[in-house]
Each structure stands twice: as structure tokens, then as C-alpha cells.
Amino acid sequence: MEQISPDTSAPPQRLIRDKFVDRMWWCVCSYCMVVIPLVIWREAALGGGLTRMAPVTALSVLTIAVTPIRQRLPQVVRQGLPPALLALGGLAGLYSYGLQGSGMTAVIFGSVCAITVAPLRTGVAAVALIWLAVIMIAISYVRGALQAPFGVEFASSAVNWVGTVTTTILLTVYLSAAIADYQRSTGLLLRKVERQRDQIAALANHDALTGLPSWRLARDRLEMACSQAVRTHTRVAVLFIDLDGFKAANDSCGHQAGDLALRAVAQRLLEAVRTTDTAARIGGDEFLVILNGVEAEAAALRMAEKIIAAIATPIRYQERQLHLGASVGISFFPEHGQSSEILLEHADQAMYRVKRSGKNDYAVFHDA
């Protein structure tokens, strides 16, 4: 039987659905191949007529004939035909044989397939129509408009048990396998989506070049640090760092050298700060350090000196040495601001004072 060739350009959910639909075609076609000889055997064994078996046989033959060319059908038709043929075959069986055949089984499985592959409203409408037809057939039998073709002895006949058990097992095995694979594929897709969501969140919260937290994540950490400082009656220091000489090094040695320098600075910042502190890149050649639980201003000043000394160490690039400096502006919570934006703005202002006064130094906001 022809298999679906995966279209890698199609959305993953469509690929999963197409695979499930293809399994349904296998199921319905195999079911029809079994139904035809069983119906003929039943009619021959119990002396039935060919007219009664015509609807079921015709639908079975149609299904087998269409299966090899299903890929040529429009997508909507290809998806909708298996549950439609299964349900129609079941209704034809109920109409011709009542509960003396496996029509009810086919109707049930056809309804399950319809609700699985169709859009929700379409699937619900299709299932409602199917079972409305079942109710009408049932009323016809109850009122005597339709008659069961075989007597009570049919219930204990071999042809009844063989037919019912065989078709039920066949449908159960095929459709259970299809649904299990559908669920497995859906689970894999959901896990993939979750991983992609985590990756997107990581990209949003971290700088792609250096791996340091971005301003978005740093702001959250700064707000948490401020809240903790209120509880512990300590301070938070915000160090705004702008690299000196970076543009010249980047222009003279190229972007690869600039990227190397930024990664080196990021690593040195991580080595300089405590594990409870935060080093972040907030854009271009600007970095941010958040010091938690600062007891005295002198501790933040010593950290600024340490950072300036670390960044001043030459960075080797190929056969050259890159020389950078750092201008550092410092603001403190709570005296210089109550919000992350104000603290950053005041640290930025202090940093610009350093820039104007000769660079490669630090300044506290209240000194600006």
C-alpha cells in the first residue's frame, strides 16, 4: 500500500495528522478486505440474498479501489474519507443486518476517527449526523419497518461470532495503534515546542554573544535584590560600566576582535563578582554589575577598582594586544532611587561624569 511521503515544509501538526490519516486508510482498507468474504460467507451459510449485502459490499469495494490513489485526492477529502467510509459502512451494516452484524462497531470507530481528524465543529457535526442516522435505523427496527434478516439461532452461529470478533479485533488493533502513534507524535511535538519556548526565553533573558544576563533579566534581579535589601536593612549597588577604547579596537582589528574582547570582559566580570551578585550586558560595550547586600559604600568602590583593573589587563588577539579601559558609574539603593530604571539612570549619569573627566575611573552618583 502506498505510503505518505513526508513534506518537510509542512507544519509539524499537519505531518502528524497526515500520518494518522494514512494509518486510517490502512485500517479501513484492511477492514473492507475482511468484510467482503465474511459477508459472502454469512449470506451463503444462512441463505441470505445478494440484495441485502449490496450496500456493505459496494462501500467496501469503493474503499479498496480508492486507497491506492488517495494521494491524488484533495487534502480535505483524503482526511475525511476514511471515517466517512467507515461510518457509512457501519450504517449500511446496521440498516441491512441490525445488530446481527458488526455495523455498530464500525459506526463507533468511524465516529472516533471523525472527531480526531476533523476540526472540532466539523467533527462534532459529523458525529451528530452519524448517530442521528443510527437512532433512525433503531426506531425503524423497533417499529417493525425493518426486520432482522436472521432468526435467533444466528446469535450462536459460528459465522456470527467469527465475523463479529474478527472485525472488532481488526478495528481495535489498527485504530489503537494509530491513536497511540498519534498521541506519541503529539507528545514529541509538545516537548519540542516547550524546548523552543525555553530557548526563546533564554535568548530573551541572556546576551547571545557573552551569555551574560540581558537588561530584562538583570532588571528582575535588581528588583529582587532591592526587596531583599529592605528586609535585611542593607543596600544594593548598581555599577554601570562603559568600555573605554572598545570602538577603536573594534574598528582597527575588526568585529571578530571586538566580539572576542566583549567575551573576555564578560568572563572577567564573572570572575570579579561574587556568586550572589549579577553581571549583565545591557547593550553594545555597556555592562552592568549588581551587588547584593552591600553593608558599606567602600565595598562597592573596591569592587569598581577591581573591575577596572581586570578590564585593563590586555586581551590577546592573534598577534596583537587589545587595550581597554572602563568608566564606572555607581548608584545605591535606597538613597539614589527606589526603582531599577532610576538606579540605572543615576549610575549612567555618574559614568558619564567619569567619561568627561578622563575615563578609566569610577564615580558615585552623589559625586556627579
Backbone torsions as a table, in degrees:
resi	resn	phi	psi	omega
1	MET	NA	140.2	-175.7
2	GLU	-66.3	135.4	179.4
3	GLN	-101.5	157.3	177.9
4	ILE	-75.3	132.4	173.4
5	SER	-88.2	118.2	-175.8
6	PRO	-60.3	132.3	174.3
7	ASP	-96.5	100.1	-173.5
8	THR	-65.5	-16.0	179.2
9	SER	-84.0	-11.7	-178.4
10	ALA	-76.6	153.9	176.5
11	PRO	-60.4	147.6	-178.1
12	PRO	-56.5	-39.9	-178.4
13	GLN	-64.5	-32.3	177.2
14	ARG	-70.0	-39.4	178.2
15	LEU	-61.7	-41.3	178.7
16	ILE	-63.7	-43.9	-179.4
17	ARG	-65.9	-41.5	179.4
18	ASP	-62.0	-38.4	178.6
19	LYS	-65.4	-41.1	178.4
20	PHE	-65.3	-41.3	178.3
21	VAL	-61.9	-41.3	179.4
22	ASP	-62.9	-38.8	176.3
23	ARG	-65.0	-35.6	176.9
24	MET	-63.6	-40.0	177.0
25	TRP	-60.3	-43.8	175.6
26	TRP	-56.6	-47.1	-177.4
27	CYS	-61.5	-51.8	-175.9
28	VAL	-66.8	-41.1	179.8
29	CYS	-64.1	-45.0	178.7
30	SER	-63.5	-39.6	177.9
31	TYR	-59.9	-44.2	-179.6
32	CYS	-65.9	-37.1	178.1
33	MET	-63.0	-30.0	178.0
34	VAL	-83.7	-36.7	-175.6
35	VAL	-64.1	-42.7	-175.5
36	ILE	-57.2	-54.1	178.9
37	PRO	-64.9	-32.5	179.1
38	LEU	-66.4	-41.0	178.7
39	VAL	-65.2	-44.3	178.8
40	ILE	-62.1	-42.6	178.9
41	TRP	-62.1	-44.1	-178.7
42	ARG	-63.0	-45.8	-179.1
43	GLU	-65.0	-39.5	-179.7
44	ALA	-69.4	-40.4	-176.8
45	ALA	-71.5	-33.2	-174.5
46	LEU	-108.5	7.3	175.0
47	GLY	70.8	36.3	178.3
48	GLY	-81.0	178.8	180.0
49	GLY	-106.6	156.1	-179.6
50	LEU	-68.2	-28.2	-177.8
51	THR	-62.1	-40.7	-176.7
52	ARG	-66.1	-33.9	-177.2
53	MET	-86.5	-4.9	-174.2
54	ALA	-61.2	-47.7	-177.4
55	PRO	-59.7	-47.4	-179.2
56	VAL	-63.9	-44.4	-178.9
57	THR	-64.6	-41.8	-179.0
58	ALA	-63.5	-44.0	178.5
59	LEU	-65.0	-37.3	178.9
60	SER	-65.6	-44.7	178.9
61	VAL	-63.4	-40.8	178.9
62	LEU	-61.4	-43.2	179.8
63	THR	-62.2	-46.0	-180.0
64	ILE	-63.4	-36.8	-178.3
65	ALA	-71.8	-35.5	-176.3
66	VAL	-79.9	-28.2	-174.5
67	THR	-53.1	-46.6	-178.4
68	PRO	-64.1	-22.9	-176.6
69	ILE	-109.4	18.2	-174.6
70	ARG	-63.4	-28.6	-179.1
71	GLN	-66.3	-21.2	179.8
72	ARG	-82.4	-11.8	-178.0
73	LEU	-77.6	152.1	172.5
74	PRO	-57.1	151.4	-174.4
75	GLN	-57.6	-43.3	-178.8
76	VAL	-62.3	-41.8	179.7
77	VAL	-67.5	-42.3	-178.5
78	ARG	-63.2	-35.9	179.1
79	GLN	-76.6	-36.7	-173.8
80	GLY	-84.0	-22.6	-174.9
81	LEU	-65.8	-45.4	-177.5
82	PRO	-56.2	-52.3	177.7
83	PRO	-65.2	-33.4	179.4
84	ALA	-65.8	-46.2	179.6
85	LEU	-65.2	-39.0	179.3
86	LEU	-65.3	-44.7	179.9
87	ALA	-67.8	-42.3	178.8
88	LEU	-64.4	-39.7	176.3
89	GLY	-62.2	-40.2	177.5
90	GLY	-64.9	-41.7	178.1
91	LEU	-64.5	-39.7	177.0
92	ALA	-62.8	-39.2	177.6
93	GLY	-65.5	-41.7	177.6
94	LEU	-64.2	-40.4	-180.0
95	TYR	-63.9	-42.8	-175.2
96	SER	-81.7	-35.6	-171.4
97	TYR	-123.9	-3.4	-177.3
98	GLY	63.5	-135.9	178.4
99	LEU	-88.6	10.3	179.0
100	GLN	-89.4	12.2	176.2
101	GLY	-136.7	-167.5	-179.0
102	SER	-102.3	23.3	-178.5
103	GLY	-61.1	-39.9	-178.9
104	MET	-63.0	-38.5	177.8
105	THR	-61.0	-45.0	179.6
106	ALA	-63.9	-38.7	178.5
107	VAL	-62.9	-43.8	-179.0
108	ILE	-62.1	-49.2	-178.5
109	PHE	-68.0	-35.0	176.0
110	GLY	-62.6	-38.7	177.8
111	SER	-65.3	-42.1	178.6
112	VAL	-61.0	-44.5	179.5
113	CYS	-64.0	-41.3	-178.4
114	ALA	-62.4	-44.3	-178.0
115	ILE	-71.7	-21.5	-178.8
116	THR	-80.0	-44.8	-172.1
117	VAL	-94.1	-22.8	-175.2
118	ALA	-88.9	156.1	169.5
119	PRO	-55.1	153.0	-170.3
120	LEU	-53.1	-52.2	-177.1
121	ARG	-64.3	-42.8	179.1
122	THR	-63.0	-44.0	180.0
123	GLY	-62.5	-44.1	179.0
124	VAL	-63.2	-42.8	179.0
125	ALA	-62.9	-42.2	-180.0
126	ALA	-63.7	-44.8	179.5
127	VAL	-63.7	-39.9	178.3
128	ALA	-61.3	-42.9	178.4
129	LEU	-65.0	-41.4	179.7
130	ILE	-58.8	-48.7	-175.5
131	TRP	-77.9	-21.7	170.0
132	LEU	-64.6	-40.7	176.8
133	ALA	-64.7	-39.5	177.6
134	VAL	-60.7	-44.1	-179.8
135	ILE	-62.6	-41.0	179.5
136	MET	-64.5	-40.9	177.3
137	ILE	-64.7	-41.7	179.6
138	ALA	-61.7	-43.1	178.6
139	ILE	-61.8	-39.1	179.6
140	SER	-62.7	-39.9	178.0
141	TYR	-69.6	-40.9	-178.4
142	VAL	-64.3	-38.5	-178.7
143	ARG	-83.8	-5.6	177.6
144	GLY	90.2	1.6	177.8
145	ALA	-66.0	-30.7	174.5
146	LEU	-118.4	145.0	-177.8
147	GLN	-121.1	139.5	174.3
148	ALA	-63.5	132.8	-172.7
149	PRO	-72.9	-24.7	-175.0
150	PHE	-119.2	158.2	-178.8
151	GLY	-79.4	-177.1	-176.8
152	VAL	-64.3	-23.7	-179.7
153	GLU	-66.2	-17.5	-179.0
154	PHE	-64.4	-30.1	-177.3
155	ALA	-61.0	-30.0	-178.9
156	SER	-103.7	8.8	-177.8
157	SER	-80.0	152.7	179.7
158	ALA	-64.5	-39.5	-177.4
159	VAL	-63.1	-34.5	178.3
160	ASN	-67.3	-49.6	-177.4
161	TRP	-67.2	-42.1	179.1
162	VAL	-62.4	-46.1	-178.8
163	GLY	-64.5	-47.8	-177.3
164	THR	-65.3	-47.5	-177.7
165	VAL	-65.9	-43.4	-177.5
166	THR	-62.8	-49.3	-177.4
167	THR	-68.2	-37.0	179.2
168	THR	-66.1	-45.0	178.1
169	ILE	-61.8	-43.4	-178.2
170	LEU	-60.4	-49.1	180.0
171	LEU	-64.5	-41.4	-178.7
172	THR	-62.4	-46.7	-177.6
173	VAL	-65.0	-49.6	-176.6
174	TYR	-64.3	-48.3	-176.1
175	LEU	-73.6	-32.6	175.4
176	SER	-63.4	-42.0	177.6
177	ALA	-64.0	-41.4	-179.7
178	ALA	-65.4	-44.1	-179.2
179	ILE	-68.2	-39.3	177.9
180	ALA	-62.2	-42.7	178.2
181	ASP	-66.6	-37.7	177.9
182	TYR	-61.7	-44.6	179.3
183	GLN	-66.3	-40.5	179.2
184	ARG	-63.1	-45.4	-180.0
185	SER	-64.6	-39.3	178.0
186	THR	-64.6	-40.6	177.1
187	GLY	-62.0	-42.5	177.3
188	LEU	-61.9	-41.3	179.2
189	LEU	-63.8	-42.2	179.8
190	LEU	-63.4	-41.5	178.3
191	ARG	-65.1	-37.4	177.1
192	LYS	-63.9	-42.3	178.5
193	VAL	-63.1	-40.1	179.1
194	GLU	-64.1	-41.3	177.8
195	ARG	-63.3	-42.1	178.7
196	GLN	-64.6	-38.1	177.8
197	ARG	-63.9	-41.2	177.7
198	ASP	-64.8	-39.0	178.8
199	GLN	-65.1	-40.8	178.2
200	ILE	-63.6	-41.7	178.5
201	ALA	-63.8	-39.7	179.0
202	ALA	-64.9	-41.1	178.7
203	LEU	-65.5	-35.5	179.8
204	ALA	-71.7	-30.0	-174.9
205	ASN	-98.3	-9.9	-177.3
206	HIS	-132.6	148.2	176.9
207	ASP	-74.3	129.0	-175.1
208	ALA	-66.4	-32.2	-176.0
209	LEU	-78.9	-48.2	-173.2
210	THR	-99.7	-19.1	-175.8
211	GLY	80.9	-2.4	178.5
212	LEU	-73.2	157.7	173.5
213	PRO	-57.6	146.1	174.1
214	SER	-83.9	177.1	178.5
215	TRP	-61.2	-33.6	-179.8
216	ARG	-59.3	-49.0	179.8
217	LEU	-73.0	-39.5	179.9
218	ALA	-61.6	-37.7	178.7
219	ARG	-62.5	-42.9	177.9
220	ASP	-61.6	-43.2	-179.7
221	ARG	-67.1	-35.5	178.0
222	LEU	-65.3	-42.0	178.7
223	GLU	-64.8	-39.1	176.7
224	MET	-65.6	-40.9	179.4
225	ALA	-63.4	-39.5	178.6
226	CYS	-65.2	-41.1	178.3
227	SER	-63.1	-41.0	178.5
228	GLN	-67.1	-37.2	179.8
229	ALA	-63.3	-35.7	177.3
230	VAL	-62.9	-41.7	-178.5
231	ARG	-70.6	-36.1	-175.1
232	THR	-97.8	0.1	179.2
233	HIS	58.0	42.4	175.3
234	THR	-117.4	-168.6	-178.9
235	ARG	-125.3	165.3	174.3
236	VAL	-123.2	132.4	177.8
237	ALA	-106.3	134.3	177.4
238	VAL	-113.5	118.9	-179.6
239	LEU	-108.6	113.6	177.9
240	PHE	-95.3	118.8	-173.0
241	ILE	-114.8	124.6	174.2
242	ASP	-119.7	127.9	-176.2
243	LEU	-73.8	136.9	174.9
244	ASP	-97.6	133.4	177.8
245	GLY	84.0	2.7	-177.5
246	PHE	-69.4	-43.8	-177.3
247	LYS	-60.9	-41.0	179.6
248	ALA	-64.4	-42.5	179.3
249	ALA	-66.0	-39.5	-179.5
250	ASN	-67.1	-40.2	-179.1
251	ASP	-71.4	-38.2	-175.5
252	SER	-81.5	-32.8	-175.2
253	CYS	-108.0	-11.2	177.7
254	GLY	101.5	168.8	-176.2
255	HIS	-67.6	-30.7	178.1
256	GLN	-62.4	-41.4	176.9
257	ALA	-64.9	-40.3	178.1
258	GLY	-62.3	-43.0	178.3
259	ASP	-63.7	-42.2	178.0
260	LEU	-60.2	-42.2	180.0
261	ALA	-63.8	-42.3	179.9
262	LEU	-64.2	-41.1	178.0
263	ARG	-65.9	-38.6	178.9
264	ALA	-65.2	-42.8	177.7
265	VAL	-61.9	-43.0	179.2
266	ALA	-59.4	-43.8	179.8
267	GLN	-64.5	-40.1	179.8
268	ARG	-67.6	-35.5	176.0
269	LEU	-64.4	-43.0	179.1
270	LEU	-62.4	-37.1	179.5
271	GLU	-73.2	-26.2	-176.5
272	ALA	-80.8	-37.9	-173.6
273	VAL	-86.6	165.2	175.4
274	ARG	-77.5	164.0	179.3
275	THR	-66.3	-22.8	179.5
276	THR	-84.3	-9.4	179.9
277	ASP	-93.4	174.1	-178.5
278	THR	-128.0	130.4	170.3
279	ALA	-113.4	129.7	-175.1
280	ALA	-137.2	154.4	171.2
281	ARG	-107.2	124.7	-175.2
282	ILE	-109.7	7.6	174.2
283	GLY	138.3	140.4	176.3
284	GLY	55.1	-123.5	178.4
285	ASP	-107.3	30.3	-179.6
286	GLU	-109.6	133.0	-179.5
287	PHE	-127.0	165.2	-178.4
288	LEU	-138.1	136.7	174.1
289	VAL	-124.2	130.9	178.6
290	ILE	-113.3	119.5	180.0
291	LEU	-103.3	120.1	-178.4
292	ASN	-89.2	152.6	170.9
293	GLY	56.3	43.0	-179.7
294	VAL	-76.3	121.4	-179.9
295	GLU	-82.4	-39.4	-176.9
296	ALA	-138.0	153.2	-179.0
297	GLU	-60.4	-31.7	-176.8
298	ALA	-60.6	-32.1	179.9
299	ALA	-64.2	-39.9	178.5
300	ALA	-69.3	-36.1	179.3
301	LEU	-67.1	-39.5	177.2
302	ARG	-63.6	-38.5	178.2
303	MET	-64.8	-39.3	178.1
304	ALA	-62.1	-43.1	178.0
305	GLU	-62.8	-40.7	179.8
306	LYS	-63.2	-41.7	-179.7
307	ILE	-66.8	-43.3	-179.9
308	ILE	-61.8	-42.0	179.4
309	ALA	-66.1	-39.2	-179.3
310	ALA	-65.8	-42.5	-178.4
311	ILE	-71.0	-28.5	-178.4
312	ALA	-70.5	-18.6	177.5
313	THR	-62.7	127.6	-176.8
314	PRO	-56.9	145.9	178.4
315	ILE	-107.4	124.0	-177.4
316	ARG	-82.4	128.2	174.9
317	TYR	-133.7	111.1	-175.6
318	GLN	54.3	-118.4	-179.0
319	GLU	-100.8	14.0	-174.8
320	ARG	-119.6	164.4	175.7
321	GLN	-116.5	126.7	177.6
322	LEU	-96.6	125.8	-178.4
323	HIS	-110.1	118.6	-179.8
324	LEU	-122.8	159.3	172.3
325	GLY	-130.7	-178.3	-178.7
326	ALA	-143.7	132.0	170.8
327	SER	-104.4	123.4	-171.5
328	VAL	-120.5	125.1	172.7
329	GLY	-108.5	139.6	-173.0
330	ILE	-125.0	135.2	170.6
331	SER	-131.4	155.5	-176.7
332	PHE	-123.2	142.0	169.1
333	PHE	-97.4	132.5	13.6
334	PRO	-101.6	-6.1	-169.5
335	GLU	-70.5	-23.6	-177.2
336	HIS	-105.2	5.4	178.9
337	GLY	157.2	152.0	-179.3
338	GLN	-105.7	-8.5	-179.0
339	SER	-122.8	158.8	-178.9
340	SER	-63.3	-38.2	-179.1
341	GLU	-65.5	-42.5	-180.0
342	ILE	-67.0	-42.3	179.0
343	LEU	-61.6	-42.2	178.8
344	LEU	-65.5	-42.0	-179.6
345	GLU	-62.6	-42.0	-179.2
346	HIS	-70.4	-37.5	175.5
347	ALA	-65.2	-37.0	177.8
348	ASP	-63.9	-41.9	178.8
349	GLN	-63.9	-40.3	177.8
350	ALA	-65.2	-37.6	178.6
351	MET	-63.6	-39.4	-179.8
352	TYR	-68.6	-26.7	174.2
353	ARG	-65.1	-39.9	177.0
354	VAL	-62.8	-42.1	179.9
355	LYS	-59.1	-41.9	-177.1
356	ARG	-73.1	-24.9	-174.5
357	SER	-98.0	5.5	174.4
358	GLY	130.5	-5.4	174.5
359	LYS	70.5	176.4	176.6
360	ASN	51.6	49.3	-179.9
361	ASP	-156.0	-174.5	177.5
362	TYR	-132.7	160.3	176.8
363	ALA	-151.0	145.1	176.9
364	VAL	-93.8	148.9	-173.4
365	PHE	-55.5	-43.5	-176.6
366	HIS	-70.3	-10.6	174.7
367	ASP	-86.8	-12.3	-173.2
368	ALA	-77.1	NA	NA
